[in-house]
Amino acid sequence: MKTLLVFALAGSFCLLPATAQQPASGTLGTIERLDPALDKLIPPGAVIEKLAEGFDWSEGPVWLPADGCVLFSDVPRNTVYKWKAGAGVSVFLKPSGYTDPPMRGQREPGSNGLTLDAEGRLVLCEHGDRRVARLEKDGRKTTLADRFEGKRFNSPNDLAFKSNGDLYFTDPPYGLPKLNNDPAKELPFNGVYRLAKDGALTLLTKELTFPNGLAFSPDEKTLYVANSDPQRAIWMAFDVKPDGTLANGRVFFDATPLRKGRKGLPDGLKVDARGNVFATGPGGVLIFSPDGKHLGTLNTGEATANCAWGDDGSTLYITADMFLCRVKTTTSKPSP
């Protein structure tokens, strides 16, 4: 019989196998350098450090400055974990994305993408509850958006705030047991949305088959969106118009030819202060110049879900299948 760890948050309890996750050490994979420009971003001698392991599918990391730690989702386990140097991994929130038991066959019920709002509150994409929600200081959750034109979202996946407070997010079907063919799917497309600061919800595009991770360029004039379709494994770039809508969608990079022999599809991504794009995809974290040149890859050897800047803004934390990892860089996140 497995020992169970009881965890309480805001008056609710959960049971978690005490052996669900373990600290890790050593390195993972290799760093592939395709262009000398990569040396200005990833110093020679850098390695992919393993920090923790034993997760089902780690996702959505975000740095929590107030506590000096990383939060990240384990989507199948319906849990947000916390990792802190010197303390290791602990449960931060469970359930994280599905609060209506029994599970009813959800393949990925928990939270996925995580971010912080301007007040430092955690905002989550919740697969099982099919919404974007905010975790309040007292532990309660507030639904920010769960429907478009009266129809339930598929399963919000990833999200990014614009500096004016508008929230952009994607809504593929990965939280539904039968994906696009699931009878519970109410919307006939998989969309990219903007939730304005005043609460107005806008569909920005429904042309991507499996929209996934997204991030803004430092000047917020470009929005990058991953498409995790095995047949069209691409990242798109869109112009962000003054009213917050999108225009001039074009392929930023096509990774479909790179899929052979490499795990993963275009998934989460972040941008550094110089406009370089760090995007999880075939092989690990692919690094692109602002003009779309592939400079190299943090090749984890695992299907790699997402990444986020942390510490002083120069450490890249990476969720790769069962692992939480990090790489020390010589670049940094964009300034607020």
C-alpha positions in Angstrom: 0.0 0.0 0.0 1.4 3.4 -1.0 1.8 6.0 1.7 -0.5 9.0 1.0 0.4 12.6 1.7 -2.5 14.8 2.8 -2.3 18.4 1.5 -4.7 21.2 2.4 -5.4 24.4 0.6 -8.1 26.9 1.4 -10.0 24.3 3.4 -10.0 21.5 0.8 -7.9 18.3 1.1 -6.3 16.0 -1.5 -4.5 12.7 -1.4 -1.2 12.4 -3.2 1.2 9.4 -3.3 4.2 10.4 -1.2 6.5 8.9 -3.9 4.9 11.0 -6.7 8.1 13.0 -7.4 11.7 12.9 -6.5 14.6 15.3 -6.4 17.0 14.9 -9.3 20.6 15.7 -10.1 22.9 15.5 -13.0 22.2 16.7 -16.5 19.8 15.9 -19.3 20.6 15.8 -23.1 22.9 18.1 -24.9 23.1 21.6 -26.3 23.3 21.7 -30.1 24.9 24.8 -31.5 24.0 25.6 -35.1 25.1 29.2 -35.3 27.9 31.2 -33.4 25.2 33.7 -32.3 24.0 31.1 -29.8 27.1 31.6 -27.7 25.9 35.0 -26.8 22.7 33.5 -25.4 23.8 30.1 -24.0 27.4 30.3 -22.7 29.9 27.6 -23.7 29.9 24.9 -21.1 26.3 25.4 -20.1 24.3 22.3 -19.3 20.7 21.3 -18.9 20.4 20.6 -15.1 17.9 18.2 -13.8 16.1 19.6 -10.7 13.3 17.0 -10.1 11.7 14.0 -11.8 8.9 11.5 -11.6 6.1 13.5 -13.0 3.5 12.3 -15.5 3.6 15.3 -17.8 5.2 18.5 -16.5 3.9 21.8 -18.0 3.5 25.5 -17.7 6.3 26.7 -15.5 6.2 30.2 -14.0 8.6 32.0 -11.6 7.0 33.2 -8.4 9.2 36.2 -7.3 7.5 36.6 -3.9 8.7 33.1 -2.8 11.7 32.6 -5.1 10.4 29.4 -6.5 9.0 27.8 -9.7 5.4 26.7 -10.0 4.6 24.1 -12.7 1.7 21.9 -13.6 1.5 18.1 -13.8 -1.5 17.9 -16.1 -2.5 14.2 -15.7 -2.1 14.4 -11.9 -4.3 17.5 -11.6 -1.6 19.2 -9.5 0.5 22.4 -9.4 3.9 21.7 -7.8 6.4 24.1 -6.4 10.1 23.7 -6.6 12.5 25.9 -4.5 16.2 25.6 -4.3 17.2 23.9 -1.0 13.7 22.7 -0.4 12.9 20.6 -3.4 9.4 19.9 -4.7 6.1 20.2 -2.8 2.4 20.4 -3.7 1.2 23.9 -4.2 -2.3 23.3 -5.5 -4.5 20.2 -5.9 -6.9 19.9 -7.6 -5.4 22.4 -10.1 -7.7 22.2 -13.1 -10.5 19.8 -12.5 -12.8 20.1 -9.5 -15.8 18.0 -10.3 -15.1 14.4 -9.5 -15.3 11.7 -10.7 -12.8 12.4 -13.6 -15.1 11.1 -16.3 -12.2 9.8 -18.5 -10.4 13.1 -19.0 -7.0 12.4 -20.5 -5.4 15.6 -19.2 -7.6 17.0 -16.5 -5.3 19.4 -14.6 -4.0 22.9 -15.1 -1.7 23.5 -18.0 -0.2 27.0 -18.7 0.4 29.3 -15.7 1.2 33.0 -15.5 1.0 35.8 -13.0 -1.1 39.0 -13.3 0.1 42.5 -12.5 -0.8 41.9 -8.8 1.2 38.7 -8.6 -1.9 36.4 -8.6 -1.6 33.0 -10.3 -3.7 32.6 -13.5 -4.3 29.1 -14.8 -5.5 27.4 -17.9 -7.7 24.6 -16.6 -8.3 21.6 -18.9 -10.9 19.7 -16.8 -13.0 22.8 -15.8 -12.5 24.2 -19.3 -11.8 27.7 -18.2 -9.2 30.3 -17.4 -9.2 31.0 -13.7 -7.4 33.2 -11.2 -6.2 32.0 -7.8 -7.1 34.6 -5.2 -5.0 35.4 -2.1 -7.4 33.6 0.1 -7.2 30.3 -2.0 -10.5 30.7 -3.8 -10.7 30.7 -7.6 -12.3 33.3 -9.8 -13.4 32.2 -13.4 -12.1 34.8 -15.8 -13.5 33.1 -19.0 -15.1 29.7 -19.7 -17.3 30.3 -22.8 -17.3 32.0 -26.1 -20.7 33.0 -27.5 -22.4 30.8 -24.9 -20.4 27.6 -25.8 -17.9 26.1 -23.4 -14.2 26.3 -24.3 -12.4 23.1 -25.3 -9.6 23.1 -22.8 -7.6 26.4 -22.4 -3.9 25.5 -22.8 -1.5 28.5 -22.5 -1.7 32.2 -21.8 0.2 35.4 -21.8 -0.5 38.9 -20.5 0.1 42.0 -22.5 1.4 45.0 -20.6 -2.0 46.8 -20.7 -3.6 43.9 -18.8 -5.2 42.1 -21.7 -4.9 38.3 -21.5 -4.2 36.2 -24.7 -4.8 32.4 -24.6 -5.2 29.4 -26.7 -7.9 26.7 -26.7 -7.0 23.4 -28.3 -8.9 20.1 -27.4 -6.2 18.3 -25.5 -8.3 18.1 -22.3 -11.1 16.3 -24.0 -10.9 12.5 -24.1 -11.5 12.2 -27.9 -10.0 15.6 -28.8 -11.8 17.1 -31.8 -14.2 14.2 -32.0 -15.3 14.4 -28.4 -19.1 14.7 -28.0 -18.5 17.3 -25.2 -16.7 19.6 -27.7 -19.1 22.6 -28.2 -17.0 24.9 -30.4 -16.3 23.6 -34.0 -12.8 25.1 -34.0 -9.7 25.6 -31.8 -9.2 29.3 -31.2 -6.9 32.0 -30.0 -8.6 34.6 -27.8 -8.1 37.9 -26.1 -9.7 38.7 -22.8 -9.5 42.4 -22.5 -8.9 44.1 -19.1 -12.6 45.2 -19.2 -13.8 41.6 -19.6 -14.6 41.7 -23.3 -13.7 38.4 -25.0 -12.6 38.4 -28.7 -11.8 35.4 -31.0 -8.6 36.4 -32.7 -8.1 33.5 -35.0 -9.6 30.0 -35.6 -7.3 29.1 -38.4 -4.8 27.0 -36.5 -5.6 23.4 -36.1 -4.0 22.9 -32.6 -3.0 26.3 -31.2 -0.7 25.9 -28.2 1.9 28.1 -26.6 2.1 31.8 -27.2 4.3 34.8 -26.4 4.8 38.5 -27.3 7.9 40.1 -28.8 9.5 42.6 -26.4 7.8 45.6 -28.1 4.5 43.6 -28.1 4.0 44.3 -31.8 4.3 40.5 -32.6 2.5 37.6 -31.1 4.0 34.1 -31.7 1.7 31.1 -31.5 2.7 27.4 -31.7 0.7 24.9 -33.7 1.1 21.4 -32.3 -0.1 19.6 -35.3 2.1 16.6 -36.4 1.2 17.4 -40.0 1.9 21.1 -39.7 4.4 21.6 -36.8 4.9 25.3 -37.1 5.1 28.6 -35.2 3.1 31.5 -36.5 3.9 35.2 -36.1 1.1 37.7 -36.1 1.1 41.5 -36.1 -0.6 42.9 -33.0 -2.8 45.8 -34.1 -3.4 48.9 -31.9 -6.8 47.6 -30.9 -5.2 44.3 -29.7 -6.5 42.1 -32.6 -4.1 40.2 -34.9 -3.2 40.6 -38.6 -0.7 39.4 -41.2 -0.3 35.9 -39.9 2.7 34.2 -41.4 4.9 31.1 -40.7 7.7 32.0 -38.4 9.4 28.6 -38.5 8.3 25.2 -39.9 9.6 22.4 -37.7 7.7 19.6 -39.5 10.9 18.3 -41.2 12.6 18.1 -37.8 10.1 15.7 -36.4 11.9 12.6 -37.7 13.7 10.9 -34.9 12.9 13.6 -32.4 10.3 13.8 -29.7 7.9 16.6 -29.3 5.9 19.2 -31.2 5.6 23.0 -31.0 4.3 23.7 -27.6 5.2 26.4 -25.0 7.5 29.4 -25.8 9.1 32.5 -24.3 11.0 35.5 -25.8 14.1 37.1 -24.4 14.9 40.8 -24.0 16.6 40.8 -27.4 13.6 39.3 -29.2 15.1 35.8 -29.6 12.4 33.0 -29.3 12.9 30.0 -27.0 10.3 27.5 -28.2 9.7 23.9 -27.2 9.4 21.6 -30.1 11.0 18.6 -31.8 14.1 17.7 -29.7 13.7 20.1 -26.9 13.9 23.9 -26.8 14.6 25.4 -30.2 16.2 28.9 -30.1 15.5 31.3 -33.0 16.7 34.8 -33.8 14.0 37.5 -34.2 14.1 36.9 -38.0 13.4 33.1 -37.6 16.9 31.7 -37.9 17.4 28.5 -36.0 20.5 29.1 -33.8 20.5 25.9 -31.8 18.5 23.5 -29.6 18.6 22.7 -25.9 18.1 19.0 -26.8 16.6 17.3 -23.8 16.0 14.1 -25.6 12.4 14.2 -24.2 9.1 15.6 -25.4 9.4 19.1 -24.0 6.4 21.1 -23.0 7.3 24.6 -21.9 9.8 27.0 -20.4 9.9 30.2 -18.4 12.4 32.7 -17.2 13.3 32.7 -13.5 15.8 33.7 -10.7 17.1 37.1 -11.8 15.5 36.6 -15.2 18.4 34.9 -16.9 17.7 31.3 -15.9 15.4 29.3 -18.2 13.3 26.7 -16.4 12.1 23.8 -18.6 9.4 21.2 -18.2 10.3 18.1 -20.2 8.0 15.1 -19.9 8.8 13.7 -16.4 11.5 16.3 -15.6 11.9 19.8 -14.3 15.2 21.3 -15.6 17.0 24.6 -15.9 19.7 26.2 -18.0 21.7 29.2 -17.0 21.8 31.7 -19.9 23.6 35.0 -20.7 20.4 36.6 -21.9 17.2 37.4 -19.9 13.5 38.0 -19.9 12.1 41.3 -21.4 11.8 44.1 -18.9 8.3 44.7 -17.5 
